[in-house]
Amino acid sequence: MPIEIVEVDLAEMHRTALLSRAKSPHVRALYEAMFSLKPGEAMAVIADPGEDLSQMRNLVTQCATRANLDLQIVVDRISGRILFTHKPNKPSPTDAFPGPSSTGRSPEDQAALVERRMKIREAALALGAERPQISAQEVVDYLRDTGEGLDLPRPTTAVSAVMRNMAEFDRIGRSRFAFRG
């Protein structure tokens, strides 16, 4: 028995799988509407009188998520509709301001950031070895006393961010940490 094998677009396979799994004709119609939606167009699901708009919005959101579509969804409570369209493409920050790295920081700024994190880490470990619990402010004060002060608008926020990612500390409160060792 001869068979024919052809190449299929992966997006078409995904669409077909979603449509075939849709148990409800309403969901199938919603998927078909989403797949036929072209950029710059919008569609709406019209609710029957008394139908819960938040449940309908959840259904539209779930279908869009399963279909891997980035849709803008709006509830029109006055008309009893759920409107949806493709989200407009936002220009990426690198398009507006081309820079050497994807983070928007120069290599020198990146190096300074890594160095600052290492200073914070060393200071936190030194204080943690002395006390079972420390605060981010104590680390800031320790750095200032040793001449390694942080020239940041909110140094305790930076210290807390570093310490939250350290395996040696458990966060026990706002800007408070317990040393595990």
N, C-alpha and C positions, 0 to 999 in steps of 0.2 A: 504494500500500500504506500504510494508516494505521498510525501508530505512537503509542504512549502513552509520554509522558515524565512521570515523577513525581519528587518530591523524595526524596532518600535521606539518612539520617543519615551524617555523615562517619565516625563510629566504626563503623557497620555496614559501610561500604565497606572500611575498614581490616581489620576482622575477616574479611570475605569474601576479601580479597586474601591474607591470611595462610593461611586455611584452604585456598584453592585452590592455593597454592604448596607446601603441606606434602606432601612426597613419601611420607612414611611414615604409615601409619594410626595409629601410636603418637603421632607428633607432632601429627597432626590431633586425636586424642582429648585430648591434653594442652592444646592451644589451646582446644578446646571446654570442657574442665573449668575452665580459667582464666577464660574469658569468662562462664561460668555462676556463678562464685563470687560470693557476696554478702558484704557486709561482716559481720563477726562469724562467718563460717563458715571452715572449714579443710578442705583435701583432702589426700590423700596418694597418691603413686605408689609402688606396692609392687614391690620388686625381686625378680627371680627368683633362686633360690639361685646364688651364684657371680658374680652381676652386680656390676660396679664401681659403688659408690654415688657416688663422686666424679664419674664420667662422667654418671650420671643427674642429679646436682645441676647440673652444667654445662648439660645439656640444658634442665632446668627454668628455669635462670637465663637462658639464651639466648632461650627462648620468651617469658619474661616481659618481657625487654628489647625484643624485636621487637614485642611486643603493647603496649608502653608501659604496662605494669602495674607498680606499685610493690608488689612482694610480699616478704613475709618468708619465707625458705626455711630449713628446718631439716632436718638429716640425722639420722635415728634409726637408728644403726648396730645397735642391739640387735634391733630388729624388721625391719630391712632396708627402711626406707621413707624417702621424701623428702616432708616435709610442707610445705605452703605455704598462706598466707593473705594477705589485704591487710594492709599495714603500718598500725598504728593511727595516726590523725591526731594529730600533736603540736601542742599549742597554740603559736602563734607568740609570740615574745618581745614583740611589740607588743600582743598581746591582754592579757598579764599586766601589762605596764608601758607604758601608752600614752605616747608621747613625740612630740616635734615632728618627728622625722625617722626615716626607715627604718633608719638606722644606730644609733639609740639615743643619738646625741649631740646636744646642744643646738647652736644656730647659733654660740654663742660658742666651744664646744669644737671645732666644725668649723673655725672661723676660726683658733683657736690651733694646730690640727693642721697646717693649710696653712702657717701662718707658720713653724712649727717645721721643716717639710719644706724650705721655702725657705731658712732659715738653714743647714740641713745641706747643701743643694745648693750654696749660695754658698761655704761653708767648704771643701767637697770640691773645688770647681773651683779655689779659690785655692791649696790645697795641691797639687792635681794639676798646676797650671801650674809649680810649683817642683820637683816630683819625679816620676819616671816611675812609681813604685809607692808607694801609701799604704795604711795600714790604717785600719779604722774607729776604732780607739782613737786614732790620730793626729788624726783629725777631731774626736773628742770632746775631746781635750786642747787642740786649736786653739780650739774654741768656748769652753772654760773659760778659756783664757788671754786671749781677747778680751772676756770678760765676758758671753758669750752662752751660758753653761753650760746643759746639758739637765737638767731636773729630772724624770728618769725612773728607774725601778728598774734598767733595763738599757739604758743609752744606746747602747752599741755595737751592740746588736741593731737599734735604730731607725735608726742611721746605715747599717748594712749593708743594711737593707731599702730605704732611699732610694737608695743607690748602685747596688744591683742593677738598679734601674729607670732609671738614667741612661744615655743613649746614649754619654756621654763616657768611660765606664769599662767595662772588662772585668773580670769576677771571675776572679782567678787562684788563689784559695785561700780558706780560711775567714777571712772578714773582711779579705781582702787584695784590692786592686784595682789594675789598670794603667790609667794615664791614656792615652786615645786622642787627646784634643784636640778 
